[in-house]
Amino acid sequence: MIWPSIALLFFVTLQRLGELVLARRNTAALLARGARELAPEHYPAMVALHAGWIIGLWLLAPGRPVELFWFAVFMGLQGLRLWVLATLKDRWTTRIIILPGAPLVTSGPYRFLRHPNYAIVVGEIAALPLAFGLPFYAFGFSLLNACVLYVRMKAENAALKSAMILK
């Protein structure tokens, strides 16, 4: 049966495209309110990683059975993703945007982790390929994602510190 894998790939693709639309809208609104983007130089690598991950899954996963355990893990992560989006509201974006005078968000999942969205992405990068029975793909993209996240989190923490949001 090919339709479960295709349906899951469509879901993830449409979700990511919707998030890009939301992120662009939020970024524009934040910049209009006086925010500024910091450390944009790594952003193309992050976009390339995520685009490559989805494109590769479209090439390898159609027609593969969906393993229910990893599918459930992936879907659980989607609930956590919604929690992050609901907590950040109009401050959620895919870029590092600092709004002067805005306090650091410390509610929702941010009570437990400084970067909960990145923890979710780590899980997604591994869980979705595992749901398609692609462990080497999950491992390879997890390593690439770790490299990108190292740079991203270092840049984000520095931006927050420079804005005196983090002590």
PyMOL commands that set and color helices and strands:
alter all, ss='L'
color gray80, all
select helices_A, chain A and resi 3-32+40-60+68-91+108-111+116-131+135-162
alter helices_A, ss='H'
color red, helices_A
select strands_A, chain A and resi 36-37+97-98
alter strands_A, ss='S'
color yellow, strands_A
deselect
rebuild
show_as cartoon
